[in-house]
Amino acid sequence: MSGYRSEIQASVGPDRTGRVGGGSLLLVRVRLFDCGDDPHPDAYTNLRPRDARHLACELLAAAQDAERQTKQADLGEQTR
């Protein structure tokens, strides 16, 4: 599935994956979606906790970079 979605949500489980030596590891369910009338269906993926933490760090870094570039280019909202 492709398409722009403006919201992201993460929650624990319900899916699990096996661990070496037995037992299981709960996965992080990531949901990409839009609020309102969007023709695109929700997109889901399950990540190992380590991968979910990495994704969260990458998203935070990208958000910080976008804010920095916006301020440098003076593309912020203009007050009237």
C-alpha positions as protocol buffer text, in pm:
chain_id: "A"
residue {
  index: 1
  type: MET
  ca { x: 0 y: 0 z: 0 }
}
residue {
  index: 2
  type: SER
  ca { x: 122 y: 346 z: -81 }
}
residue {
  index: 3
  type: GLY
  ca { x: -18 y: 687 z: -16 }
}
residue {
  index: 4
  type: TYR
  ca { x: 22 y: 969 z: 232 }
}
residue {
  index: 5
  type: ARG
  ca { x: -107 y: 919 z: 584 }
}
residue {
  index: 6
  type: SER
  ca { x: -81 y: 1194 z: 844 }
}
residue {
  index: 7
  type: GLU
  ca { x: -109 y: 999 z: 1170 }
}
residue {
  index: 8
  type: ILE
  ca { x: 95 y: 725 z: 1334 }
}
residue {
  index: 9
  type: GLN
  ca { x: 7 y: 513 z: 1636 }
}
residue {
  index: 10
  type: ALA
  ca { x: 208 y: 247 z: 1813 }
}
residue {
  index: 11
  type: SER
  ca { x: 92 y: -13 z: 2065 }
}
residue {
  index: 12
  type: VAL
  ca { x: 217 y: -335 z: 2219 }
}
residue {
  index: 13
  type: GLY
  ca { x: 110 y: -663 z: 2064 }
}
residue {
  index: 14
  type: PRO
  ca { x: -88 y: -869 z: 2013 }
}
residue {
  index: 15
  type: ASP
  ca { x: 162 y: -1042 z: 1783 }
}
residue {
  index: 16
  type: ARG
  ca { x: 469 y: -1221 z: 1916 }
}
residue {
  index: 17
  type: THR
  ca { x: 783 y: -1374 z: 1773 }
}
residue {
  index: 18
  type: GLY
  ca { x: 980 y: -1667 z: 1906 }
}
residue {
  index: 19
  type: ARG
  ca { x: 1306 y: -1621 z: 2096 }
}
residue {
  index: 20
  type: VAL
  ca { x: 1617 y: -1832 z: 2081 }
}
residue {
  index: 21
  type: GLY
  ca { x: 1612 y: -2056 z: 2386 }
}
residue {
  index: 22
  type: GLY
  ca { x: 1233 y: -2049 z: 2412 }
}
residue {
  index: 23
  type: GLY
  ca { x: 968 y: -1801 z: 2507 }
}
residue {
  index: 24
  type: SER
  ca { x: 836 y: -1520 z: 2293 }
}
residue {
  index: 25
  type: LEU
  ca { x: 883 y: -1149 z: 2241 }
}
residue {
  index: 26
  type: LEU
  ca { x: 587 y: -912 z: 2209 }
}
residue {
  index: 27
  type: LEU
  ca { x: 601 y: -698 z: 1896 }
}
residue {
  index: 28
  type: VAL
  ca { x: 511 y: -332 z: 1857 }
}
residue {
  index: 29
  type: ARG
  ca { x: 214 y: -278 z: 1624 }
}
residue {
  index: 30
  type: VAL
  ca { x: 254 y: 41 z: 1417 }
}
residue {
  index: 31
  type: ARG
  ca { x: -52 y: 188 z: 1245 }
}
residue {
  index: 32
  type: LEU
  ca { x: -35 y: 461 z: 979 }
}
residue {
  index: 33
  type: PHE
  ca { x: -369 y: 632 z: 913 }
}
residue {
  index: 34
  type: ASP
  ca { x: -557 y: 953 z: 839 }
}
residue {
  index: 35
  type: CYS
  ca { x: -836 y: 1108 z: 1036 }
}
residue {
  index: 36
  type: GLY
  ca { x: -1148 y: 1188 z: 842 }
}
residue {
  index: 37
  type: ASP
  ca { x: -1255 y: 1084 z: 495 }
}
residue {
  index: 38
  type: ASP
  ca { x: -944 y: 926 z: 344 }
}
residue {
  index: 39
  type: PRO
  ca { x: -967 y: 679 z: 58 }
}
residue {
  index: 40
  type: HIS
  ca { x: -651 y: 499 z: 171 }
}
residue {
  index: 41
  type: PRO
  ca { x: -695 y: 212 z: 418 }
}
residue {
  index: 42
  type: ASP
  ca { x: -490 y: 202 z: 735 }
}
residue {
  index: 43
  type: ALA
  ca { x: -144 y: 49 z: 700 }
}
residue {
  index: 44
  type: TYR
  ca { x: -2 y: -178 z: 971 }
}
residue {
  index: 45
  type: THR
  ca { x: 332 y: -335 z: 1047 }
}
residue {
  index: 46
  type: ASN
  ca { x: 476 y: -521 z: 1345 }
}
residue {
  index: 47
  type: LEU
  ca { x: 826 y: -437 z: 1469 }
}
residue {
  index: 48
  type: ARG
  ca { x: 1059 y: -585 z: 1725 }
}
residue {
  index: 49
  type: PRO
  ca { x: 1099 y: -344 z: 2020 }
}
residue {
  index: 50
  type: ARG
  ca { x: 1458 y: -257 z: 1917 }
}
residue {
  index: 51
  type: ASP
  ca { x: 1342 y: -169 z: 1563 }
}
residue {
  index: 52
  type: ALA
  ca { x: 1049 y: 34 z: 1699 }
}
residue {
  index: 53
  type: ARG
  ca { x: 1288 y: 237 z: 1917 }
}
residue {
  index: 54
  type: HIS
  ca { x: 1514 y: 297 z: 1615 }
}
residue {
  index: 55
  type: LEU
  ca { x: 1216 y: 415 z: 1407 }
}
residue {
  index: 56
  type: ALA
  ca { x: 1106 y: 650 z: 1687 }
}
residue {
  index: 57
  type: CYS
  ca { x: 1454 y: 804 z: 1708 }
}
residue {
  index: 58
  type: GLU
  ca { x: 1466 y: 849 z: 1330 }
}
residue {
  index: 59
  type: LEU
  ca { x: 1124 y: 1017 z: 1329 }
}
residue {
  index: 60
  type: LEU
  ca { x: 1228 y: 1255 z: 1607 }
}
residue {
  index: 61
  type: ALA
  ca { x: 1551 y: 1343 z: 1424 }
}
residue {
  index: 62
  type: ALA
  ca { x: 1362 y: 1408 z: 1099 }
}
residue {
  index: 63
  type: ALA
  ca { x: 1109 y: 1627 z: 1279 }
}
residue {
  index: 64
  type: GLN
  ca { x: 1387 y: 1829 z: 1441 }
}
residue {
  index: 65
  type: ASP
  ca { x: 1564 y: 1871 z: 1106 }
}
residue {
  index: 66
  type: ALA
  ca { x: 1239 y: 1980 z: 936 }
}
residue {
  index: 67
  type: GLU
  ca { x: 1182 y: 2243 z: 1205 }
}
residue {
  index: 68
  type: ARG
  ca { x: 1540 y: 2368 z: 1172 }
}
residue {
  index: 69
  type: GLN
  ca { x: 1517 y: 2393 z: 792 }
}
residue {
  index: 70
  type: THR
  ca { x: 1179 y: 2568 z: 816 }
}
residue {
  index: 71
  type: LYS
  ca { x: 1322 y: 2831 z: 1051 }
}
residue {
  index: 72
  type: GLN
  ca { x: 1629 y: 2881 z: 831 }
}
residue {
  index: 73
  type: ALA
  ca { x: 1415 y: 2929 z: 520 }
}
residue {
  index: 74
  type: ASP
  ca { x: 1165 y: 3143 z: 714 }
}
residue {
  index: 75
  type: LEU
  ca { x: 882 y: 2917 z: 596 }
}
residue {
  index: 76
  type: GLY
  ca { x: 700 y: 2928 z: 926 }
}
residue {
  index: 77
  type: GLU
  ca { x: 350 y: 3059 z: 960 }
}
residue {
  index: 78
  type: GLN
  ca { x: 333 y: 3435 z: 917 }
}
residue {
  index: 79
  type: THR
  ca { x: 151 y: 3626 z: 1189 }
}
residue {
  index: 80
  type: ARG
  ca { x: -76 y: 3908 z: 1076 }
}
